[in-house]
């Protein structure tokens, strides 16, 4: 139930984040629910009185007899749930292709009486609500809907509810099965102590250098037809011999500060950490959209640009390692690992050997209007995906890959993922509603054929649990209380330790460390707030038949 409730809460928030027909002469007075031969309506005024004063009036008096007190309390709280979002920023988002996709889905549920103009009516309600002196809340959205009557499409809601319940059951069954995998031989006391100690910083000192880069290489120009300017932070350990390097790729609406904690941790254990900023899908890109300087949440070529960013910074460092004293003799750029989260998770897997799957994109994006998978909005938003054909993004320098909450199902898919042959670790959160575990990690992991692979499930964690709060002053999207879920510091500790162990095993050849990437290792690290599971093979009975793929 905890998983289900969180999913529903996030669903409400996401719908609420979605202007610009304005007709203040019209406003909603009643919500009408029509299903089969039965119809019911309730006045907006009755909802408003209940939300503000806690008094049941009008139709709510009779309806309350069929609703539990706890549910009524949740209704009252939900109606007044406030999100800080400026009217201008919201307007810019809703006119982007991503915003219109989300708005289109919402208008299938909330409609005008004649089902015409529902898209514009919902957009109007949202912009007016954002202008409301009392704030942007579900109640203000209802109140500003530019039609005397709001019609709720119950059939659509039932279809979504059925699909949602099916997804809950699949994920919950999987989590239960993966938690019941036998621990096997427990770790020795000394090994358990060593594993816990890896949560602390290591013995190496390091220096951080920021590179300002301009990629006008033939490969970039051939793929994207434009020059790319970006920066990258390089954390170089103080060492007397070349050390393996680990690239960290941030997600959408994130930046290179999001995983400073991980870069510093790896550098303290002697790894060179390389953290590029992906300018077409970072916080600044979202800020540009909200301020009217950008057209969408990610630039059209980001699925190509991100892997090219990683390749170019590695090429640059390979050259600098021959001449620049800051890097000379300190980087082993033939032993490189990559770690990415969300969009960065895609980047990691693409560079590990999974080519973009054009046929999969076409099929998945054709079902976009009916999916619960929010990550498909990003995977399908690119109007230039024909250019993805015959692209070669893998890099032979990459010897190990970690993907945290990756988006994979459409842009990569099982056929593409099966081509990865290097060691791969996939991390999933059971409460992730942006890139749902079942669609974006569990089923995709089942397609991996790499001999050295691991699946990590962090129960109760969501899409934001492993991301550290940015220290930048400007926040592009509104800060929602509890966004990162319970005890994010626990999830971040898991990432620090597992990343370190994985890279030690497969970049430094410390094969004995593989024993920590096991149910026994998970049992040592696991905390009650975010139970941790690690397996190599997924429980077969929780997975769909291969023919269904």
Backbone torsions as a table, in degrees:
resi	resn	phi	psi	omega
1	UNK	NA	-33.5	-180.0
2	UNK	-61.5	-43.4	179.8
3	UNK	-62.8	-45.4	-177.8
4	UNK	-64.8	-46.5	-179.5
5	UNK	-60.4	-40.5	179.9
6	UNK	-65.2	-40.1	178.3
7	UNK	-58.8	-46.5	-179.0
8	UNK	-65.1	-39.2	178.5
9	UNK	-62.8	-43.7	179.2
10	UNK	-66.8	-36.1	177.1
11	UNK	-59.1	-43.9	177.7
12	UNK	-61.8	-43.9	-178.6
13	UNK	-64.0	-41.9	-177.2
14	UNK	-66.3	-44.7	176.7
15	UNK	-60.2	-37.5	-178.8
16	UNK	-68.9	-20.4	-179.5
17	UNK	-81.1	4.2	-175.5
18	UNK	-109.6	NA	NA
19	UNK	NA	81.7	158.7
20	UNK	-141.9	29.5	173.2
21	UNK	-72.9	123.9	-178.4
22	UNK	-126.6	118.9	178.0
23	UNK	-136.1	85.2	-174.5
24	UNK	-64.4	-10.6	179.5
25	UNK	-73.7	-21.0	-179.3
26	UNK	-108.1	143.4	172.6
27	UNK	-156.9	152.6	-176.2
28	UNK	-71.4	140.2	177.1
29	UNK	-114.5	-30.8	-176.7
30	UNK	-141.6	149.9	170.7
31	UNK	-105.3	126.9	-178.8
32	UNK	-113.7	125.3	179.4
33	UNK	-111.3	118.9	-176.7
34	UNK	-122.7	121.5	-179.9
35	UNK	-140.4	119.4	-177.4
36	UNK	57.0	-124.2	-178.4
37	UNK	-92.7	0.7	-174.0
38	UNK	-108.3	142.5	178.5
39	UNK	-137.1	140.4	177.8
40	UNK	-139.8	149.8	177.1
41	UNK	-139.0	159.1	178.8
42	UNK	-145.4	142.9	-177.4
43	UNK	-80.9	143.3	175.9
44	UNK	-61.7	-33.8	-179.3
45	UNK	-61.8	-40.4	179.0
46	UNK	-64.1	-39.7	177.1
47	UNK	-65.1	-38.9	-178.9
48	UNK	-65.2	-44.0	178.8
49	UNK	-62.5	-42.7	-179.8
50	UNK	-65.5	-42.1	-178.4
51	UNK	-64.2	-41.0	-174.4
52	UNK	-84.4	-37.5	-171.4
53	UNK	-116.1	-13.3	-177.7
54	UNK	76.6	14.5	-179.1
55	UNK	-98.0	135.1	175.8
56	UNK	-89.2	120.2	179.1
57	UNK	-132.4	166.8	176.4
58	UNK	54.8	-137.0	-176.4
59	UNK	-66.7	-21.6	-179.4
60	UNK	-63.1	-26.4	-179.5
61	UNK	-62.1	-47.2	-179.1
62	UNK	-74.9	-36.7	179.7
63	UNK	-66.6	-31.5	-176.2
64	UNK	-63.4	-22.5	179.5
65	UNK	-65.7	-22.6	-176.6
66	UNK	-102.4	6.3	-176.8
67	UNK	-122.6	138.1	179.0
68	UNK	-69.9	147.4	179.4
69	UNK	-53.0	-38.6	-179.5
70	UNK	-63.8	-38.3	179.4
71	UNK	-69.1	-36.2	176.5
72	UNK	-63.7	-41.4	178.6
73	UNK	-63.7	-39.8	177.6
74	UNK	-65.7	-37.4	176.8
75	UNK	-61.0	-46.6	-179.2
76	UNK	-62.1	-44.9	179.6
77	UNK	-64.2	-41.7	-178.5
78	UNK	-65.6	-37.5	-179.7
79	UNK	-62.3	-28.9	-177.0
80	UNK	-105.2	10.0	179.0
81	UNK	-63.1	116.4	-173.4
82	UNK	-103.0	137.2	175.2
83	UNK	-125.1	129.8	179.9
84	UNK	-80.7	113.1	-179.3
85	UNK	-152.2	122.3	-177.8
86	UNK	-72.9	148.3	178.8
87	UNK	-57.3	-39.7	-178.8
88	UNK	-66.0	-45.5	179.7
89	UNK	-62.2	-43.1	-179.9
90	UNK	-64.3	-40.4	178.6
91	UNK	-60.1	-46.8	-179.8
92	UNK	-60.4	-40.7	-179.5
93	UNK	-65.2	-43.4	-174.7
94	UNK	-70.4	-20.6	177.2
95	UNK	-90.9	-3.7	173.1
96	UNK	-76.6	162.5	179.6
97	UNK	-63.7	-37.2	178.2
98	UNK	-64.0	-46.5	179.3
99	UNK	-61.6	-38.2	-178.8
100	UNK	-70.6	-31.9	175.4
101	UNK	-64.2	-47.3	-179.7
102	UNK	-66.0	-41.7	178.7
103	UNK	-63.1	-38.2	178.5
104	UNK	-62.0	-38.8	178.2
105	UNK	-67.3	-41.0	178.8
106	UNK	-63.5	-35.1	-178.8
107	UNK	-75.1	-9.5	172.1
108	UNK	-77.4	-20.0	-177.2
109	UNK	-100.3	-44.8	-179.4
110	UNK	-106.2	116.4	-169.7
111	UNK	-132.9	163.4	169.7
112	UNK	-79.2	164.5	-177.8
113	UNK	-57.6	-31.3	-178.0
114	UNK	-99.4	4.7	178.8
115	UNK	63.6	11.0	176.6
116	UNK	-108.3	140.5	-179.4
117	UNK	75.4	12.5	-177.8
118	UNK	-64.5	-36.3	180.0
119	UNK	-60.6	-52.0	-179.0
120	UNK	-67.5	-35.3	-179.7
121	UNK	-64.4	-42.6	179.5
122	UNK	-66.4	-41.6	178.3
123	UNK	-62.2	-40.7	177.7
124	UNK	-61.7	-44.7	179.9
125	UNK	-60.3	-38.6	-178.2
126	UNK	-68.0	-44.1	-179.1
127	UNK	-68.8	-38.0	177.4
128	UNK	-66.0	-38.1	178.2
129	UNK	-65.0	-37.4	178.2
130	UNK	-65.7	-24.7	177.7
131	UNK	-88.3	-6.9	-175.1
132	UNK	-65.4	131.0	179.5
133	UNK	-58.1	-27.6	-178.5
134	UNK	-87.4	-2.1	175.0
135	UNK	109.0	167.9	-178.5
136	UNK	-89.7	101.2	-177.4
137	UNK	-134.6	162.6	173.7
138	UNK	-54.7	-37.0	179.8
139	UNK	-65.5	-43.6	179.8
140	UNK	-67.7	-30.9	175.8
141	UNK	-64.0	-46.5	178.3
142	UNK	-61.5	-42.6	-175.7
143	UNK	-66.0	-30.8	-175.7
144	UNK	-97.3	4.5	178.7
145	UNK	-61.3	125.9	-170.5
146	UNK	-81.5	52.5	176.1
147	UNK	-156.5	140.4	-179.2
148	UNK	-60.3	-23.5	-176.2
149	UNK	-132.0	134.1	174.3
150	UNK	-104.5	128.6	178.4
151	UNK	-105.0	125.4	178.8
152	UNK	-98.3	122.4	-179.3
153	UNK	-79.4	93.3	-175.1
154	UNK	-67.5	-35.0	179.5
155	UNK	-60.0	-40.4	178.9
156	UNK	-66.9	-41.0	179.0
157	UNK	-63.2	-42.3	179.2
158	UNK	-62.7	-41.2	179.1
159	UNK	-63.2	-43.3	178.5
160	UNK	-65.2	-41.8	-179.8
161	UNK	-62.1	-42.1	179.6
162	UNK	-64.1	-43.7	179.1
163	UNK	-66.0	-38.9	179.1
164	UNK	-64.1	-45.0	179.1
165	UNK	-61.3	-39.6	178.4
166	UNK	-63.0	-42.0	179.1
167	UNK	-65.5	-41.8	177.2
168	UNK	-57.2	-48.2	-176.1
169	UNK	-63.8	-42.2	179.6
170	UNK	-61.5	-48.3	-177.7
171	UNK	-67.6	-43.0	-179.8
172	UNK	-62.9	-40.8	178.5
173	UNK	-64.3	-39.4	179.0
174	UNK	-64.5	-46.5	-179.9
175	UNK	-59.7	-42.2	179.8
176	UNK	-62.1	-43.8	-178.6
177	UNK	-67.1	-42.4	-176.0
178	UNK	-69.9	-29.7	177.8
179	UNK	-73.9	-21.2	-178.1
180	UNK	-91.2	0.8	178.1
181	UNK	-62.6	128.8	-177.9
182	UNK	-57.6	142.0	179.2
183	UNK	-68.5	-30.4	-175.8
184	UNK	76.7	-146.3	179.8
185	UNK	-71.6	121.8	179.4
186	UNK	-69.0	157.4	177.4
187	UNK	-70.8	149.8	176.1
188	UNK	-67.3	164.3	179.8
189	UNK	-59.3	-42.3	-178.5
190	UNK	-67.2	-39.5	178.2
191	UNK	-67.1	-40.8	179.0
192	UNK	-62.4	-41.2	177.9
193	UNK	-64.3	-42.6	179.5
194	UNK	-61.2	-43.1	-179.1
195	UNK	-63.4	-44.9	179.1
196	UNK	-64.4	-37.7	-177.9
197	UNK	-64.7	-24.4	-179.6
198	UNK	-69.0	-7.1	173.1
199	UNK	-73.5	-20.2	179.1
200	UNK	-88.7	161.0	178.3
201	UNK	-64.2	150.2	-179.8
202	UNK	-86.3	-172.7	-171.6
203	UNK	-85.1	-11.5	-173.8
204	UNK	-83.1	140.4	166.4
205	UNK	-87.8	159.1	-177.0
206	UNK	-150.0	162.1	177.0
207	UNK	-124.4	138.6	179.4
208	UNK	-101.1	130.7	176.4
209	UNK	-126.0	135.0	177.3
210	UNK	-105.1	123.4	179.1
211	UNK	-99.6	134.0	172.4
212	UNK	-101.4	118.2	-168.8
213	UNK	-117.5	148.2	172.6
214	UNK	-133.5	112.8	-177.0
215	UNK	-99.2	105.0	174.0
216	UNK	-119.0	28.0	-177.0
217	UNK	-65.2	154.5	177.8
218	UNK	-56.2	-36.9	-179.4
219	UNK	-64.7	-44.8	178.7
220	UNK	-62.1	-47.3	-177.6
221	UNK	-65.3	-34.1	179.0
222	UNK	-66.8	-40.5	-177.6
223	UNK	-80.9	-42.8	-170.0
224	UNK	-116.9	-10.5	178.7
225	UNK	62.2	25.4	177.2
226	UNK	-155.7	157.8	177.0
227	UNK	-79.9	147.1	-178.8
228	UNK	-122.3	125.4	175.1
229	UNK	-107.4	129.8	178.4
230	UNK	-158.9	171.9	179.1
231	UNK	-121.6	162.0	178.0
232	UNK	-148.5	136.9	173.7
233	UNK	-94.1	136.4	178.5
234	UNK	-124.0	119.8	179.0
235	UNK	-98.7	108.2	-173.2
236	UNK	-106.8	117.6	179.0
237	UNK	-71.3	148.4	175.6
238	UNK	-78.8	108.5	-173.1
239	UNK	-148.3	159.0	-178.9
240	UNK	-100.7	7.0	177.4
241	UNK	-150.3	157.8	-177.0
242	UNK	-59.5	137.5	-179.6
243	UNK	-118.4	148.9	176.9
244	UNK	-58.0	153.8	-178.9
245	UNK	-114.3	148.8	176.9
246	UNK	-128.8	122.6	176.7
247	UNK	-89.7	137.4	177.0
248	UNK	-118.8	119.4	-176.5
249	UNK	-109.8	117.9	-177.2
250	UNK	-76.0	170.5	-179.2
251	UNK	-96.7	-173.7	177.3
252	UNK	-65.0	144.3	-178.6
253	UNK	55.6	34.0	178.4
254	UNK	-132.0	-173.6	178.3
255	UNK	-157.8	-176.0	-174.4
256	UNK	-73.3	-5.0	175.3
257	UNK	-83.8	-15.8	-172.7
258	UNK	-64.0	-27.5	-178.7
259	UNK	-124.1	33.9	173.9
260	UNK	-56.4	-40.8	-177.9
261	UNK	-59.2	-35.2	-179.3
262	UNK	-77.4	-41.4	179.2
263	UNK	-61.3	-45.2	-179.9
264	UNK	-65.9	-36.6	-179.3
265	UNK	-66.0	-45.9	179.7
266	UNK	-64.9	-40.5	179.3
267	UNK	-63.5	-33.5	-180.0
268	UNK	-69.8	-14.0	175.5
269	UNK	-106.8	15.4	171.8
270	UNK	93.3	3.7	175.4
271	UNK	-88.1	144.6	170.9
272	UNK	-84.8	120.3	-178.7
273	UNK	-101.0	128.4	-177.0
274	UNK	-118.1	119.9	-173.5
275	UNK	-125.1	93.2	178.6
276	UNK	-78.3	152.5	172.0
277	UNK	-98.6	125.9	179.4
278	UNK	-95.8	98.6	-168.8
279	UNK	-67.3	-19.5	-178.8
280	UNK	-87.8	-2.2	-178.8
281	UNK	-149.6	34.5	179.9
282	UNK	-107.8	-171.1	179.1
283	UNK	-59.2	-39.2	-178.5
284	UNK	-64.1	-35.5	177.1
285	UNK	-63.8	-43.5	178.0
286	UNK	-65.0	-41.0	178.8
287	UNK	-62.0	-39.7	177.8
288	UNK	-62.2	-40.0	177.2
289	UNK	-61.7	-48.4	-176.2
290	UNK	-68.5	-22.0	178.8
291	UNK	-97.5	4.4	176.6
292	UNK	85.7	7.9	-179.4
293	UNK	-98.1	-5.8	179.0
294	UNK	-128.1	165.3	-176.6
295	UNK	-108.1	-13.6	-179.4
296	UNK	-161.9	174.5	-176.2
297	UNK	-68.1	-23.2	176.8
298	UNK	-144.7	145.3	177.9
299	UNK	-68.1	151.6	-170.8
300	UNK	-56.0	-30.0	-173.2
301	UNK	-102.0	16.2	-172.9
302	UNK	-62.6	-29.4	179.4
303	UNK	-66.9	-21.2	172.8
304	UNK	-95.4	-41.4	-174.2
305	UNK	-62.7	-38.5	-175.8
306	UNK	-62.8	-52.6	176.7
307	UNK	-60.7	-34.8	178.1
308	UNK	-66.6	-33.0	173.9
309	UNK	-58.0	-48.0	-177.2
310	UNK	-63.6	-45.2	-179.9
311	UNK	-61.9	-40.5	-177.3
312	UNK	-69.7	-40.6	179.7
313	UNK	-67.0	-34.2	175.5
314	UNK	-67.1	-41.9	177.2
315	UNK	-60.9	-43.5	-179.2
316	UNK	-62.6	-46.0	-179.5
317	UNK	-67.0	-32.3	177.5
318	UNK	-62.9	-38.7	177.9
319	UNK	-71.4	-45.7	-179.0
320	UNK	-63.9	-29.1	-179.0
321	UNK	-64.4	-16.7	179.4
322	UNK	-89.0	-21.0	-171.2
323	UNK	-130.4	-26.6	-172.6
324	UNK	-93.7	120.6	-178.2
325	UNK	-58.0	-24.2	179.8
326	UNK	-66.3	-26.9	-175.2
327	UNK	-120.5	-14.8	-173.7
328	UNK	-59.6	124.0	177.2
329	UNK	72.1	14.1	-175.4
330	UNK	-118.5	-15.6	-175.0
331	UNK	-118.3	128.7	171.4
332	UNK	-100.2	96.2	-174.2
333	UNK	-92.2	15.6	168.3
334	UNK	-102.5	-7.0	175.8
335	UNK	-123.1	86.5	-173.7
336	UNK	-120.7	134.4	171.9
337	UNK	-108.4	161.2	176.6
338	UNK	-135.9	137.7	178.1
339	UNK	-127.1	129.2	179.1
340	UNK	-141.4	150.4	179.4
341	UNK	-119.7	134.0	177.2
342	UNK	60.4	-114.6	175.4
343	UNK	-59.8	-34.7	174.7
344	UNK	-67.3	-29.1	174.9
345	UNK	-64.5	-41.3	172.4
346	UNK	-58.6	-46.3	-179.4
347	UNK	-56.1	-44.5	-179.8
348	UNK	-60.9	-47.4	-177.1
349	UNK	-71.1	-35.2	177.5
350	UNK	-63.5	-40.7	-179.7
351	UNK	-76.3	-19.7	178.3
352	UNK	-77.6	-14.7	177.7
353	UNK	133.9	5.1	-179.3
354	UNK	-96.0	111.9	179.0
355	UNK	-75.4	154.9	177.2
356	UNK	-62.2	134.2	-174.7
357	UNK	-101.7	92.9	-175.3
358	UNK	-64.3	-42.3	179.4
359	UNK	-63.2	-40.2	178.1
360	UNK	-64.1	-39.2	176.3
361	UNK	-58.8	-47.1	-176.2
362	UNK	-62.3	-42.9	-178.8
363	UNK	-69.7	-47.9	-177.4
364	UNK	-65.9	-39.4	-176.6
365	UNK	-73.2	-18.2	174.9
366	UNK	-70.9	-17.8	179.3
367	UNK	-104.4	15.4	-171.4
368	UNK	-59.2	-36.6	-175.2
369	UNK	-71.4	-10.9	-176.0
370	UNK	-117.1	2.8	-173.2
371	UNK	-89.1	153.9	170.6
372	UNK	-94.0	-3.6	-174.4
373	UNK	-87.6	98.9	-175.4
374	UNK	-63.9	-29.9	-177.5
375	UNK	-63.1	-21.9	178.2
376	UNK	-65.4	-24.9	176.8
377	UNK	-59.6	-39.8	176.6
378	UNK	-75.4	-45.4	-176.7
379	UNK	-63.5	-26.0	-174.9
380	UNK	-105.8	2.2	-172.9
381	UNK	-80.4	-10.3	-171.7
382	UNK	-81.2	115.2	-179.8
383	UNK	-75.5	-10.1	-176.0
384	UNK	-110.3	29.4	-174.1
385	UNK	-70.7	-10.0	172.4
386	UNK	-59.0	-28.2	-179.0
387	UNK	-71.1	-11.5	-179.5
388	UNK	-75.7	-14.5	-178.4
389	UNK	-61.0	135.9	174.2
390	UNK	63.1	25.1	176.1
391	UNK	-82.3	145.6	-179.7
392	UNK	-119.1	97.8	-174.4
393	UNK	-103.2	-23.0	180.0
394	UNK	-60.1	154.4	-179.7
395	UNK	-131.3	125.4	-175.3
396	UNK	-66.9	-15.9	177.7
397	UNK	-73.5	-22.2	-179.9
398	UNK	-76.6	119.2	-176.8
399	UNK	-112.3	-10.1	179.3
400	UNK	-156.8	144.0	-175.2
401	UNK	-137.1	138.3	173.2
402	UNK	-122.1	130.3	178.4
403	UNK	-121.6	118.2	-178.5
404	UNK	-105.1	122.1	-177.6
405	UNK	46.9	46.5	-174.5
406	UNK	-70.6	154.9	168.8
407	UNK	-99.3	120.9	-168.8
408	UNK	-140.0	-27.5	-161.3
409	UNK	-60.4	-40.7	-177.6
410	UNK	-96.5	-49.7	-173.2
411	UNK	-70.0	-26.1	176.2
412	UNK	-113.6	-72.6	178.9
413	UNK	84.0	168.1	-172.5
414	UNK	-62.0	-40.2	-178.6
415	UNK	-63.2	-40.6	179.5
416	UNK	-70.0	-46.1	-178.4
417	UNK	-62.4	-30.6	-179.8
418	UNK	-65.2	-14.7	-179.2
419	UNK	-83.6	-10.6	178.1
420	UNK	-70.9	128.7	-178.7
421	UNK	-118.7	-8.1	-179.2
422	UNK	-88.6	161.8	177.5
423	UNK	-54.9	132.7	-174.2
424	UNK	-137.2	132.4	176.0
425	UNK	-118.2	124.9	178.7
426	UNK	-113.9	128.9	-177.1
427	UNK	-112.8	131.8	-176.6
428	UNK	-130.6	152.4	174.7
429	UNK	-116.6	130.7	-174.9
430	UNK	-65.4	-24.9	-176.7
431	UNK	-104.2	21.8	-179.2
432	UNK	-78.5	114.6	179.0
433	UNK	-103.8	-4.0	175.9
434	UNK	-85.4	-49.8	174.2
435	UNK	-123.3	80.2	-172.5
436	UNK	-52.4	133.6	-174.6
437	UNK	-52.6	-44.7	-174.6
438	UNK	-61.5	-45.1	-177.3
439	UNK	-78.6	-42.1	-165.9
440	UNK	-100.6	-16.2	179.0
441	UNK	-128.8	-48.0	-173.5
442	UNK	-64.5	-57.6	178.8
443	UNK	-63.7	-43.0	176.6
444	UNK	-60.3	-39.7	179.7
445	UNK	-61.3	-36.3	-179.7
446	UNK	-60.7	-20.7	179.9
447	UNK	-85.7	-15.3	-178.6
448	UNK	-64.6	138.3	179.5
449	UNK	-116.3	-1.9	-179.1
450	UNK	-59.2	131.3	-178.7
451	UNK	-58.4	-38.9	-179.2
452	UNK	-101.1	91.5	-179.2
453	UNK	-138.4	152.4	178.1
454	UNK	-142.7	146.8	175.1
455	UNK	-117.1	130.6	-179.7
456	UNK	-118.3	126.3	174.7
457	UNK	-113.7	123.6	174.4
458	UNK	-106.6	101.4	-177.0
459	UNK	-68.1	142.2	179.9
460	UNK	74.8	-1.0	178.1
461	UNK	-91.0	158.4	-179.4
462	UNK	-123.8	-164.8	-173.8
463	UNK	-66.8	-19.8	-172.6
464	UNK	-110.7	1.1	-171.8
465	UNK	-63.5	-32.1	-176.2
466	UNK	-94.1	-1.4	-177.4
467	UNK	-92.3	126.7	176.3
468	UNK	-78.9	147.2	177.3
469	UNK	-59.2	133.7	179.0
470	UNK	-68.7	144.6	176.8
471	UNK	-90.5	-1.5	179.5
472	UNK	-69.0	147.5	-175.3
473	UNK	-68.8	-42.8	-175.8
474	UNK	-87.1	125.9	175.1
475	UNK	-105.3	124.8	-172.5
476	UNK	-74.9	-38.1	179.5
477	UNK	-111.2	155.4	-178.4
478	UNK	-62.3	144.1	179.2
479	UNK	-85.9	116.6	180.0
480	UNK	-99.2	128.5	-178.6
481	UNK	-58.1	131.7	179.3
482	UNK	78.0	16.1	-177.1
483	UNK	-53.9	-40.0	-174.2
484	UNK	-87.5	3.1	178.3
485	UNK	77.6	-171.8	-176.9
486	UNK	-73.9	143.6	174.2
487	UNK	36.8	65.2	179.0
488	UNK	-61.5	-24.8	178.6
489	UNK	-63.0	-29.3	177.0
490	UNK	-68.3	-47.2	178.4
491	UNK	-60.1	-39.7	-179.8
492	UNK	-68.8	-34.6	174.2
493	UNK	-64.2	-40.3	176.0
494	UNK	-57.4	-46.8	-177.7
495	UNK	-62.5	-42.2	179.2
496	UNK	-59.6	-50.8	-175.1
497	UNK	-69.3	-47.8	-176.7
498	UNK	-65.8	-37.6	177.4
499	UNK	-63.5	-44.5	179.7
500	UNK	-61.8	-48.4	-179.0
501	UNK	-61.9	-45.3	-177.1
502	UNK	-62.9	-45.4	-178.6
503	UNK	-71.3	-33.6	174.8
504	UNK	-63.2	-40.6	-177.4
505	UNK	-68.7	-41.0	-169.2
506	UNK	-110.2	-10.3	172.8
507	UNK	-104.8	-32.7	-179.8
508	UNK	-101.8	-4.3	177.7
509	UNK	73.1	21.4	177.6
510	UNK	-83.2	73.4	-171.8
511	UNK	-59.6	-28.7	-179.2
512	UNK	-65.7	-20.2	179.6
513	UNK	-71.1	-10.4	178.3
514	UNK	-62.0	-24.6	-178.9
515	UNK	-64.0	-20.9	178.4
516	UNK	-78.6	-20.1	179.5
517	UNK	-90.2	64.3	-170.2
518	UNK	-151.2	169.7	173.8
519	UNK	-56.4	-34.2	179.1
520	UNK	-66.7	-40.5	177.6
521	UNK	-66.2	-41.2	177.8
522	UNK	-61.0	-39.5	-178.8
523	UNK	-62.0	-33.5	179.5
524	UNK	-72.1	-42.0	-175.1
525	UNK	-82.5	-26.9	-168.5
526	UNK	-59.4	137.2	175.8
527	UNK	-116.1	149.5	-175.6
528	UNK	-59.0	-33.0	-177.9
529	UNK	-70.3	-32.6	-179.5
530	UNK	-135.8	77.2	-178.8
531	UNK	-55.5	137.1	-174.7
532	UNK	-110.8	136.3	175.9
533	UNK	-131.6	141.5	176.4
534	UNK	-134.3	127.2	176.9
535	UNK	-140.5	164.4	172.6
536	UNK	-101.2	-42.8	180.0
537	UNK	-109.4	131.2	-179.7
538	UNK	-77.7	148.2	176.7
539	UNK	-59.7	117.8	-173.7
540	UNK	-60.1	-38.7	-173.1
541	UNK	-71.0	-11.9	178.3
542	UNK	-93.9	-5.4	-176.6
543	UNK	-99.0	153.7	178.4
544	UNK	-73.0	162.6	174.7
545	UNK	-62.5	142.2	-178.0
546	UNK	-61.5	-28.6	-179.8
547	UNK	-65.7	-23.6	-179.2
548	UNK	-73.1	-14.9	178.2
549	UNK	-83.3	NA	NA
